[in-house]
Amino acid sequence: MINSEKIEEWLKEAEERPASMGVILQYLANRVRDLTGRNEELRADNIALRTEKKVEEYEQRIVNLEYQLQILRRQVGGELPVNFSAAAPAASDALSFIAYDARGRLLRVAADPAALIEDGVLARLAHAPAPGEGAPRLLVLPSSEELLFVFSSGRIATQAVAAIASADPPDWEQAAAPHETRGAETLACVAPVSRLAMAEMILQASRRGFVKKLMTSLMPSVMNKHYIGTGATIQGDRTHTLALAGKEDRLVLVSREGFLLCLDVRDLPFSVEEAFRLSRTDLLAAGFVCAPGRSIAAMTQLGKLIHWTEDRLEWVHAVKSRGQALFSAQRRERGTRVVGAAAVRPEDWSAALHADGRLTVHAVRRLLDTGAIPVSGELVDFAAFALPGKK
């Protein structure tokens, strides 16, 4: 900082040693140049404020913060508690079983958590698509959740679960598309994002095993542009999984041909890179964040459970890995495929979508004991969930 005392010191220095005048002038010239540049920046900011560009930016930030507060309040049914991170959803909150497909069609079945019956049929989806590329995917979550729709083009849209009408009876021919696809794009995935305000990272994994992470601080810009990116770099690939995570969390990827890869979130790239080295015929079957104390439950199309305890998981710190094989090469050659997987605790529940349209629910503790889900044909998808009110 230049003050009067400093100036007096320089003048005295110039009188006593005239040769130092050049150095002093050079310093003053540099300082004037810096101040001029800063002054131009301030002038530009003032002009931006006068033209309402900055005002619009601040207003948009306020809108984004209000949106996050709204979905947080929805989780606790009113005012936010002092320590929200320790708060669980209201125990009375209903569950929503959501099935959706690549065409953007979605069916929601609401259920009372207290009325769930082990190995019971919750609903039957009429005119269900056959297993394969067009088969629907299954999502189970509290009805207070907020959904993020991710399309193959990278476009995104949001929707509150409660704003989606519960189908009665659930019929695929009558299924509505809350957000219609545009042009050649397809619906890549639907993910719950109500806890976005408490997450540090957003993880994106593609069907071909490519991953990237995004700081949640960038989400206001993503939401404003309605675009998060395709999450893919090769033709025909698209996002399969989007998940919220903390810096200390771990991402688990499971492929259809029965390979499992566990990655530390801190090792994931910020740009799209191949993490899961899959064969040409293999695709991602499931991706999720795994917290300590949970094991992995993977389900085959024939209803057979593959259970891996936490001590068997190998956490990889380098991308482009083949991962661990969940079952033998002989079973793979005979056509065994994984339809879904999840991180589970014994007190959790699970749901299975059958090729004949049946939607069944199963207690994880019983599933771990029996090792199978009764099926009459094949399973289309499998998901696990905690009952509302359970932390």
Order of alpha helices (4+ residues) and beta strands (2+ residues): alpha-alpha-alpha-beta-beta-beta-beta-beta-beta-beta-beta-beta-alpha-beta-beta-beta-beta-beta-beta-beta-beta-beta-alpha-beta-beta-beta-alpha-beta
